[in-house]
Amino acid sequence: MRRREAFTLIELLVVISIIAILMAVLMPALTKAREQGQRAVCLSNLKQLQLAWDMYANDNDERIVNGEAANGADGLAPTPRGGHHDGEKYWTGDDIDDFWEGTNLPEEMQKQAIRAGALFTYTGKEKLYRCPTGMRGEMRTYTITDSMNGIPRTGTSNGNVGTRVGSTVLWIKKRTDIRSPAPALRIVFLDEGRITPDSYATHYVNDRWWDPPFVRHGDGTNVSFADGHSDYWKYFGKKTLDYGKKAAIPGRSARDLHQMQPESEADYQDLYKMQKAIWGKLGYGPKYSPVY
């Protein structure tokens, strides 16, 4: 009888080692390709939301949509009566349970909140409100910044009118007020990566973060601008990246991530860049000369 051929133990170990080496080489490339694909979808979503934002302004005599997300109305988007947004329907409804502790409303209630918002007439798709890399169980990852008819912060408004510093209007109620810096330099939407109430909170008169610098794609996040384009936003500071990556952990409490103080010059430059893109300028004397 002919003897059957078989792999020796050494040959099997060699094959397994080769496979392990190939996996180690290929996995980073595959992960990078997957992230680039997800980033592209996210940028497309933001561009379409930005188009909806523009269409709303076209239909409302240049007045921009209420940039706050509703809060305390489980799945609804009631029209505020009084305050900074009197008569202005929220851009999206209340889709959050306990932001601070990272707990969510049922997914169908979150979708209901999106449909109830002022922009859904122009988008018509719930999936546009969520990045593919968003946290599991959350139907929305995008937020409008404070300056775009969100919550006015200290030094940015006088009553219901945005403060004007030179030719820059800090807090925007009408699209025509976005002149200096140009619309291509003023952020409207950003990918926070988790549901957040209100609008993306940012100081104008203080050199620290309010909401954390969410790190969503590689070492940055995606944003859209008032001229209609979307882009990838990269961070460089070590503390910026550390806090941003912690903020993107599903179910993590947000309590210790807010009001982060930069440490290195790179951390401060990340903050300056964000504050200038949101408010148009800084409301204080910076510790370092801004490079952006």
C-alpha positions as CSV (number, residue, x, y, z in Angstrom):
1,M,0.0,0.0,0.0
2,R,1.2,3.6,-0.8
3,R,1.9,5.7,2.3
4,R,-0.2,8.9,2.6
5,E,1.7,12.2,2.5
6,A,1.1,14.7,5.4
7,F,2.4,18.0,6.7
8,T,4.9,17.8,9.4
9,L,4.4,19.8,12.6
10,I,7.2,22.2,11.5
11,E,5.6,22.7,8.1
12,L,2.2,23.5,9.8
13,L,3.9,26.0,12.1
14,V,5.6,27.7,9.2
15,V,2.2,28.0,7.3
16,I,0.5,29.4,10.4
17,S,3.3,31.9,10.9
18,I,3.1,33.1,7.3
19,I,-0.7,33.6,7.6
20,A,-0.2,35.5,10.9
21,I,2.4,37.8,9.2
22,L,0.1,38.4,6.2
23,M,-2.8,39.2,8.6
24,A,-0.6,41.6,10.5
25,V,0.4,43.4,7.3
26,L,-3.1,43.5,5.7
27,M,-5.3,44.3,8.7
28,P,-4.1,47.9,9.1
29,A,-4.6,48.5,5.4
30,L,-8.1,47.0,5.4
31,T,-9.0,49.0,8.5
32,K,-7.8,52.2,6.9
33,A,-9.7,51.5,3.7
34,R,-12.9,50.8,5.8
35,E,-12.4,54.1,7.7
36,Q,-11.9,56.1,4.5
37,G,-15.1,54.6,3.1
38,Q,-17.1,55.5,6.2
39,R,-15.5,59.0,6.2
40,A,-16.7,59.5,2.7
41,V,-20.3,58.5,3.6
42,C,-20.1,60.8,6.6
43,L,-18.9,63.8,4.5
44,S,-21.7,63.1,2.0
45,N,-24.3,63.1,4.8
46,L,-23.0,66.4,6.1
47,K,-23.1,67.9,2.6
48,Q,-26.7,66.9,2.2
49,L,-27.7,68.2,5.7
50,Q,-25.9,71.5,4.7
51,L,-28.0,71.6,1.5
52,A,-31.1,71.2,3.6
53,W,-30.0,74.0,5.9
54,D,-29.6,76.2,2.8
55,M,-33.0,75.3,1.4
56,Y,-34.6,76.2,4.7
57,A,-33.0,79.6,4.6
58,N,-34.1,80.1,1.0
59,D,-37.7,79.4,2.1
60,N,-37.6,81.6,5.1
61,D,-36.3,85.0,3.9
62,E,-32.6,84.1,4.8
63,R,-33.5,83.2,8.4
64,I,-31.6,80.1,9.4
65,V,-33.1,77.1,11.2
66,N,-33.1,76.9,15.0
67,G,-29.8,75.3,15.7
68,E,-30.7,73.7,18.9
69,A,-31.9,70.1,19.2
70,A,-35.1,69.8,21.3
71,N,-34.6,68.6,24.9
72,G,-37.1,67.2,27.4
73,A,-39.8,66.3,24.8
74,D,-39.2,62.6,24.2
75,G,-39.4,62.1,20.4
76,L,-41.0,65.5,19.7
77,A,-39.8,68.9,18.4
78,P,-42.1,71.5,19.9
79,T,-41.9,75.1,18.7
80,P,-40.4,77.3,21.5
81,R,-42.5,80.1,22.9
82,G,-40.3,82.9,24.1
83,G,-36.5,83.2,24.5
84,H,-33.9,83.3,21.7
85,H,-35.9,80.9,19.5
86,D,-39.4,82.2,19.9
87,G,-41.5,80.6,17.1
88,E,-38.6,78.7,15.6
89,K,-39.0,75.0,15.4
90,Y,-36.0,72.9,16.5
91,W,-33.9,71.5,13.6
92,T,-34.4,68.0,15.1
93,G,-36.5,66.8,18.0
94,D,-35.6,65.4,21.4
95,D,-33.8,62.1,20.7
96,I,-31.8,61.8,23.9
97,D,-32.3,60.3,27.3
98,D,-29.5,61.1,29.7
99,F,-26.6,62.7,27.8
100,W,-24.4,62.9,30.9
101,E,-24.6,59.2,31.6
102,G,-24.7,58.1,28.0
103,T,-28.2,56.4,28.0
104,N,-30.5,56.5,25.0
105,L,-34.1,56.6,24.1
106,P,-35.6,53.7,22.1
107,E,-34.4,53.8,18.5
108,E,-37.9,54.3,17.1
109,M,-38.4,57.3,19.4
110,Q,-35.1,58.7,18.2
111,K,-36.2,58.3,14.5
112,Q,-39.5,60.0,15.4
113,A,-37.6,62.9,16.8
114,I,-35.6,63.3,13.6
115,R,-38.8,63.2,11.5
116,A,-40.4,65.9,13.8
117,G,-37.5,68.3,13.2
118,A,-37.6,71.4,11.0
119,L,-35.1,70.0,8.5
120,F,-36.6,66.6,7.8
121,T,-38.9,68.1,5.2
122,Y,-35.8,68.9,3.2
123,T,-33.8,65.7,3.9
124,G,-36.5,63.0,3.9
125,K,-34.0,60.4,5.2
126,E,-33.3,59.4,8.8
127,K,-30.0,57.8,7.8
128,L,-28.5,61.2,6.8
129,Y,-28.4,62.2,10.5
130,R,-26.0,59.5,11.5
131,C,-22.4,58.7,10.6
132,P,-21.7,55.0,9.8
133,T,-19.2,54.9,12.7
134,G,-21.8,56.3,15.2
135,M,-22.4,54.8,18.5
136,R,-24.6,51.7,18.6
137,G,-28.2,52.5,19.5
138,E,-27.9,56.2,18.6
139,M,-29.7,57.4,15.4
140,R,-28.0,60.8,15.2
141,T,-24.4,61.9,15.4
142,Y,-24.5,65.4,13.9
143,T,-24.9,68.7,15.7
144,I,-25.2,72.3,14.7
145,T,-22.8,74.7,16.3
146,D,-23.8,77.4,18.9
147,S,-23.1,80.3,16.5
148,M,-25.5,79.1,13.9
149,N,-28.7,80.1,15.7
150,G,-27.9,77.7,18.5
151,I,-27.3,78.9,22.1
152,P,-25.6,82.3,22.2
153,R,-22.7,82.3,24.7
154,T,-21.2,85.0,26.8
155,G,-20.2,88.0,24.6
156,T,-21.8,86.7,21.4
157,S,-25.3,88.4,21.5
158,N,-27.2,91.4,22.7
159,G,-30.7,90.1,23.4
160,N,-31.9,88.3,20.3
161,V,-29.3,90.0,18.0
162,G,-25.8,88.7,17.3
163,T,-23.0,90.8,18.6
164,R,-21.0,92.5,15.8
165,V,-17.2,92.9,16.2
166,G,-16.0,94.9,13.3
167,S,-17.5,93.2,10.2
168,T,-18.0,89.8,12.0
169,V,-21.4,88.8,13.4
170,L,-20.7,86.3,16.1
171,W,-24.1,84.7,16.6
172,I,-26.0,84.2,13.4
173,K,-29.8,84.5,12.9
174,K,-29.8,85.3,9.1
175,R,-27.6,83.7,6.5
176,T,-26.8,87.1,5.0
177,D,-24.9,88.0,8.3
178,I,-22.2,85.5,7.4
179,R,-19.7,87.8,5.6
180,S,-16.5,88.0,7.6
181,P,-15.0,85.4,7.8
182,A,-16.5,84.2,4.5
183,P,-19.1,81.4,4.6
184,A,-16.4,78.9,3.5
185,L,-14.8,79.4,6.9
186,R,-17.8,79.2,9.3
187,I,-18.8,75.8,10.6
188,V,-22.5,74.8,10.7
189,F,-22.6,71.0,11.3
190,L,-20.0,68.7,12.9
191,D,-19.9,65.0,13.6
192,E,-19.9,64.7,17.4
193,G,-20.3,60.9,17.2
194,R,-23.0,60.8,19.9
195,I,-26.4,62.3,20.5
196,T,-26.1,65.7,22.2
197,P,-28.9,68.1,23.4
198,D,-29.0,71.8,22.5
199,S,-26.1,72.8,20.1
200,Y,-22.4,72.2,20.1
201,A,-21.2,74.4,23.0
202,T,-18.2,76.5,22.5
203,H,-16.7,79.4,24.6
204,Y,-16.1,82.8,22.9
205,V,-14.4,84.7,25.8
206,N,-12.5,81.8,27.4
207,D,-9.5,79.7,26.2
208,R,-10.9,76.3,27.0
209,W,-13.2,73.7,25.4
210,W,-16.9,73.6,26.5
211,D,-18.1,70.4,24.8
212,P,-15.1,68.1,24.2
213,P,-13.3,68.0,20.8
214,F,-14.8,64.7,19.6
215,V,-12.4,62.6,17.6
216,R,-14.4,60.6,15.1
217,H,-12.3,59.7,12.1
218,G,-8.6,58.9,12.6
219,D,-7.4,61.9,14.5
220,G,-10.2,64.3,13.6
221,T,-13.8,64.7,12.7
222,N,-15.9,65.8,9.8
223,V,-17.6,69.3,9.5
224,S,-19.6,71.3,7.1
225,F,-19.5,75.0,6.3
226,A,-22.0,77.7,5.5
227,D,-20.9,77.8,1.8
228,G,-22.1,74.2,1.4
229,H,-18.9,72.2,1.4
230,S,-17.9,69.5,3.9
231,D,-14.4,68.7,5.0
232,Y,-12.2,66.6,7.3
233,W,-11.0,68.4,10.4
234,K,-7.8,67.1,12.0
235,Y,-6.5,67.7,15.5
236,F,-2.8,67.7,16.6
237,G,-2.7,68.3,20.4
238,K,-2.1,65.2,22.6
239,K,-4.7,66.3,25.2
240,T,-7.1,67.2,22.5
241,L,-6.9,63.7,21.0
242,D,-7.0,62.0,24.3
243,Y,-10.2,63.7,25.4
244,G,-11.7,63.4,22.0
245,K,-11.2,59.7,21.9
246,K,-12.6,59.2,25.4
247,A,-15.7,61.1,24.4
248,A,-16.3,58.6,21.5
249,I,-16.5,55.6,23.8
250,P,-20.0,54.2,23.8
251,G,-21.9,54.6,27.1
252,R,-19.2,56.7,28.7
253,S,-20.2,59.4,31.1
254,A,-19.6,62.9,29.7
255,R,-19.3,64.6,33.0
256,D,-15.5,64.8,33.3
257,L,-14.9,65.6,29.6
258,H,-16.4,69.1,29.5
259,Q,-14.6,72.4,30.2
260,M,-11.2,70.8,29.2
261,Q,-8.2,73.2,29.5
262,P,-5.6,72.8,26.8
263,E,-2.0,72.2,27.9
264,S,0.5,72.2,25.0
265,E,0.7,74.8,22.3
266,A,-0.7,72.2,19.8
267,D,-3.7,71.8,22.2
268,Y,-4.3,75.5,22.2
269,Q,-4.0,75.8,18.4
270,D,-6.7,73.1,18.1
271,L,-9.0,75.2,20.3
272,Y,-8.3,78.4,18.5
273,K,-9.0,76.8,15.1
274,M,-12.4,75.5,16.3
275,Q,-13.4,78.8,18.1
276,K,-12.5,80.9,15.1
277,A,-14.4,78.6,12.7
278,I,-17.5,78.7,15.0
279,W,-17.6,82.4,16.1
280,G,-15.5,84.0,13.4
281,K,-12.9,85.2,15.8
282,L,-11.5,84.9,19.4
283,G,-13.0,86.9,22.2
284,Y,-9.8,87.0,24.3
285,G,-6.1,87.5,23.9
286,P,-4.6,84.1,23.0
287,K,-1.7,82.6,24.9
288,Y,0.0,81.7,21.6
289,S,-0.2,83.4,18.2
290,P,-2.9,81.5,16.2
291,V,-1.5,79.7,13.2
292,Y,-4.9,79.0,11.4
